[in-house]
Amino acid sequence: IKNGVFTGAVLNKDSWRNKEKVLATFLHERKIHADAARSVAVGDTESDIPLLEMVGNPIAFNPNRMLAEHAKKKRWKIIVER
């Protein structure tokens, strides 16, 4: 955000690789104390696994094969939109 306007510029181009760190930083900076056991996260690829493991209610939404296999092992909710 620059001068109150959303620019769309990506500040950290590698943030998609560390979503769990981005979330942790976001919560810490804003002094938000989230209850991880009651929180929900949604992911669609294996790069989302660390983020999904942070919450009590992970959802694999239209997951790729690697995430689907991991989600099945962990007994996470899997949603496939058709």
N, CA, C and O of each residue as an XYZ file, in Angstrom:
328
protein
N       0.863     -1.172      0.000
C       0.000      0.000      0.000
C       0.902      1.225      0.000
O       1.787      1.361      0.845
N       0.670      2.101     -0.946
C       1.445      3.334     -1.030
C       0.468      4.502     -1.121
O      -0.388      4.547     -2.005
N       0.611      5.438     -0.200
C      -0.292      6.600     -0.143
C      -1.754      6.166     -0.066
O      -2.631      6.784     -0.669
N      -2.000      5.089      0.689
C      -3.362      4.613      0.884
C      -3.947      3.836     -0.280
O      -5.136      3.516     -0.279
N      -3.115      3.526     -1.284
C      -3.599      2.810     -2.469
C      -2.856      1.483     -2.597
O      -1.630      1.442     -2.492
N      -3.588      0.410     -2.822
C      -2.987     -0.903     -3.022
C      -2.283     -0.922     -4.367
O      -2.905     -0.701     -5.405
N      -0.977     -1.188     -4.345
C      -0.189     -1.147     -5.580
C      -0.142     -2.484     -6.303
O       0.068     -2.532     -7.515
N      -0.337     -3.574     -5.558
C      -0.242     -4.893     -6.156
C       1.187     -5.393     -6.238
O       1.429     -6.509     -6.695
N       2.137     -4.576     -5.798
C       3.545     -4.970     -5.823
C       3.800     -6.078     -4.810
O       3.282     -6.039     -3.694
N       4.593     -7.057     -5.199
C       4.946     -8.165     -4.313
C       6.218     -7.782     -3.572
O       7.256     -7.543     -4.190
N       6.135     -7.724     -2.246
C       7.284     -7.315     -1.452
C       8.282     -8.441     -1.260
O       9.493     -8.219     -1.263
N       7.774     -9.636     -1.094
C       8.643    -10.784     -0.871
C       8.244    -11.859     -1.863
O       7.300    -12.615     -1.630
N       8.958    -11.925     -2.960
C       8.592    -12.843     -4.039
C       8.682    -14.309     -3.636
O       8.079    -15.157     -4.293
N       9.417    -14.631     -2.578
C       9.548    -16.016     -2.127
C       8.588    -16.360     -0.996
O       8.694    -17.439     -0.412
N       7.654    -15.469     -0.672
C       6.768    -15.705      0.468
C       5.893    -16.942      0.270
O       5.487    -17.561      1.254
N       5.592    -17.319     -0.971
C       4.782    -18.514     -1.216
C       5.478    -19.775     -0.727
O       4.824    -20.786     -0.471
N       6.811    -19.722     -0.594
C       7.553    -20.884     -0.118
C       7.529    -21.005      1.401
O       7.796    -22.079      1.940
N       7.216    -19.924      2.090
C       7.259    -19.900      3.547
C       5.975    -19.304      4.122
O       6.022    -18.393      4.948
N       4.852    -19.814      3.686
C       3.577    -19.255      4.114
C       3.412    -19.298      5.628
O       2.833    -18.387      6.219
N       3.916    -20.352      6.250
C       3.790    -20.460      7.705
C       4.579    -19.353      8.393
O       4.138    -18.833      9.418
N       5.739    -18.982      7.847
C       6.536    -17.895      8.424
C       5.866    -16.544      8.182
O       5.874    -15.674      9.053
N       5.289    -16.376      6.999
C       4.577    -15.140      6.694
C       3.407    -14.974      7.653
O       3.187    -13.881      8.175
N       2.659    -16.036      7.890
C       1.527    -15.975      8.812
C       1.993    -15.674     10.226
O       1.419    -14.816     10.896
N       3.022    -16.364     10.686
C       3.533    -16.144     12.039
C       3.993    -14.694     12.215
O       3.725    -14.078     13.246
N       4.675    -14.159     11.223
C       5.131    -12.761     11.276
C       3.946    -11.806     11.299
O       3.925    -10.854     12.080
N       2.960    -12.059     10.445
C       1.757    -11.230     10.384
C       1.054    -11.193     11.744
O       0.695    -10.123     12.236
N       0.862    -12.362     12.341
C       0.184    -12.432     13.636
C       0.985    -11.726     14.722
O       0.425    -11.009     15.551
N       2.293    -11.935     14.712
C       3.158    -11.316     15.722
C       3.164     -9.788     15.591
O       3.014     -9.081     16.588
N       3.335     -9.283     14.383
C       3.397     -7.840     14.165
C       2.108     -7.133     14.563
O       2.135     -5.983     15.002
N       0.999     -7.809     14.411
C      -0.296     -7.198     14.734
C      -0.803     -7.599     16.113
O      -1.923     -7.270     16.501
N       0.050     -8.322     16.850
C      -0.282     -8.767     18.208
C      -1.606     -9.531     18.253
O      -2.436     -9.337     19.142
N      -1.770    -10.404     17.263
C      -2.956    -11.251     17.187
C      -2.605    -12.597     17.790
O      -1.641    -13.237     17.372
N      -3.374    -13.021     18.758
C      -3.129    -14.309     19.407
C      -4.181    -15.302     18.934
O      -5.243    -15.445     19.540
N      -3.865    -15.976     17.848
C      -4.795    -16.929     17.252
C      -4.745    -18.254     17.999
O      -3.681    -18.693     18.434
N      -5.880    -18.871     18.142
C      -5.967    -20.208     18.733
C      -5.776    -21.206     17.597
O      -6.714    -21.494     16.854
N      -4.560    -21.732     17.463
C      -4.235    -22.621     16.338
C      -5.156    -23.830     16.283
O      -5.510    -24.285     15.195
N      -5.544    -24.351     17.424
C      -6.401    -25.537     17.449
C      -7.779    -25.258     16.851
O      -8.443    -26.171     16.360
N      -8.204    -24.003     16.892
C      -9.522    -23.644     16.356
C      -9.430    -22.939     15.013
O     -10.449    -22.529     14.458
N      -8.225    -22.796     14.489
C      -8.021    -22.078     13.234
C      -8.150    -23.008     12.029
O      -8.030    -24.227     12.143
N      -8.398    -22.393     10.875
C      -8.567    -23.110      9.608
C      -7.532    -22.591      8.621
O      -7.254    -21.393      8.574
N      -6.966    -23.496      7.835
C      -6.097    -23.118      6.719
C      -6.498    -23.971      5.527
O      -6.917    -25.118      5.676
N      -6.362    -23.388      4.341
C      -6.726    -24.072      3.105
C      -5.517    -24.058      2.180
O      -4.867    -23.027      2.007
N      -5.224    -25.201      1.591
C      -4.110    -25.274      0.662
C      -4.416    -26.204     -0.484
O      -5.337    -27.018     -0.416
N      -3.621    -26.074     -1.557
C      -3.857    -26.924     -2.723
C      -2.606    -27.647     -3.230
O      -2.702    -28.492     -4.120
N      -1.442    -27.324     -2.676
C      -0.216    -28.003     -3.099
C       0.634    -28.363     -1.889
O       0.372    -27.917     -0.771
N       1.654    -29.177     -2.132
C       2.512    -29.626     -1.026
C       3.264    -28.479     -0.371
O       3.710    -28.613      0.769
N       3.416    -27.354     -1.063
C       4.075    -26.211     -0.429
C       3.234    -25.626      0.703
O       3.736    -24.841      1.507
N       1.956    -26.006      0.769
C       1.065    -25.540      1.829
C       1.107    -26.423      3.079
O       0.514    -26.065      4.097
N       1.783    -27.552      3.024
C       1.782    -28.498      4.149
C       2.241    -27.852      5.455
O       1.567    -28.031      6.469
N       3.353    -27.112      5.486
C       3.751    -26.509      6.763
C       2.691    -25.571      7.337
O       2.486    -25.537      8.550
N       2.024    -24.817      6.483
C       0.946    -23.937      6.933
C      -0.221    -24.761      7.461
O      -0.759    -24.459      8.526
N      -0.612    -25.786      6.735
C      -1.732    -26.630      7.144
C      -1.443    -27.339      8.468
O      -2.356    -27.591      9.254
N      -0.182    -27.656      8.706
C       0.176    -28.335      9.957
C       0.130    -27.398     11.159
O       0.202    -27.857     12.299
N       0.011    -26.100     10.922
C      -0.045    -25.122     12.016
C      -1.425    -25.033     12.660
O      -1.558    -24.513     13.769
N      -2.447    -25.531     11.981
C      -3.821    -25.310     12.445
C      -4.513    -26.605     12.833
O      -4.072    -27.700     12.481
N      -5.595    -26.454     13.557
C      -6.373    -27.609     13.972
C      -7.356    -28.096     12.933
O      -7.878    -29.206     13.035
N      -7.615    -27.262     11.922
C      -8.595    -27.597     10.889
C      -8.029    -27.356      9.491
O      -8.440    -26.418      8.809
N      -7.094    -28.193      9.066
C      -6.527    -28.030      7.729
C      -7.467    -28.591      6.659
O      -8.134    -29.605      6.864
N      -7.501    -27.911      5.525
C      -8.334    -28.354      4.412
C      -7.483    -28.391      3.144
O      -6.867    -27.393      2.770
N      -7.456    -29.528      2.502
C      -6.807    -29.663      1.198
C      -7.895    -29.449      0.159
O      -8.784    -30.286      0.001
N      -7.825    -28.330     -0.548
C      -8.868    -27.951     -1.501
C      -8.342    -28.132     -2.918
O      -7.364    -27.496     -3.311
N      -8.995    -29.001     -3.680
C      -8.510    -29.355     -5.019
C      -7.011    -29.640     -4.975
O      -6.238    -29.047     -5.728
N      -6.608    -30.543     -4.095
C      -5.173    -30.751     -3.887
C      -4.490    -31.453     -5.057
O      -5.091    -32.262     -5.763
N      -3.211    -31.115     -5.238
C      -2.438    -31.889     -6.195
C      -2.147    -33.251     -5.556
O      -2.476    -33.476     -4.392
N      -1.543    -34.136     -6.305
C      -1.348    -35.511     -5.835
C      -0.556    -35.578     -4.523
O      -0.929    -36.313     -3.609
N       0.526    -34.817     -4.434
C       1.372    -34.892     -3.240
C       0.630    -34.418     -1.990
O       0.738    -35.035     -0.930
N      -0.119    -33.331     -2.115
C      -0.884    -32.860     -0.957
C      -2.010    -33.830     -0.634
O      -2.275    -34.091      0.539
N      -2.670    -34.362     -1.638
C      -3.763    -35.309     -1.396
C      -3.266    -36.527     -0.631
O      -3.927    -36.982      0.302
N      -2.116    -37.057     -1.011
C      -1.558    -38.218     -0.318
C      -1.206    -37.878      1.127
O      -1.469    -38.665      2.037
N      -0.610    -36.704      1.335
C      -0.253    -36.280      2.692
C      -1.515    -36.069      3.528
O      -1.578    -36.487      4.684
N      -2.511    -35.422      2.938
C      -3.764    -35.152      3.646
C      -4.467    -36.443      4.043
O      -5.035    -36.532      5.131
N      -4.432    -37.440      3.170
C      -5.048    -38.729      3.501
C      -4.352    -39.362      4.698
O      -5.011    -39.874      5.603
N      -3.029    -39.327      4.705
C      -2.269    -39.900      5.829
C      -2.574    -39.181      7.137
O      -2.643    -39.804      8.197
N      -2.756    -37.865      7.053
C      -3.013    -37.056      8.255
C      -4.492    -37.004      8.628
O      -4.861    -36.484      9.681
N      -5.341    -37.555      7.741
C      -6.779    -37.539      7.935
C      -7.348    -36.121      7.940
O      -8.256    -35.801      8.707
N      -6.793    -35.282      7.065
C      -7.293    -33.924      6.913
C      -8.494    -33.948      5.986
O      -8.659    -34.873      5.189
N      -9.323    -32.934      6.093
C     -10.465    -32.803      5.189
C      -9.932    -32.519      3.785
O      -9.044    -31.687      3.598
N     -10.486    -33.219      2.814
C     -10.128    -33.024      1.413
C     -11.398    -32.636      0.665
O     -12.403    -33.343      0.722
N     -11.345    -31.518     -0.031
C     -12.487    -31.065     -0.816
C     -12.048    -30.994     -2.270
O     -11.055    -30.349     -2.603
N     -12.805    -31.669     -3.134
C     -12.526    -31.637     -4.576
C     -13.731    -31.006     -5.237
O     -14.839    -31.540     -5.189
N     -13.499    -29.872     -5.848
C     -14.562    -29.127     -6.533
C     -14.656    -29.641     -7.963
O     -13.650    -29.755     -8.663
N     -15.834    -29.940     -8.370
C     -16.037    -30.436     -9.741
C     -16.969    -29.517    -10.488
O     -17.268    -29.758    -11.657
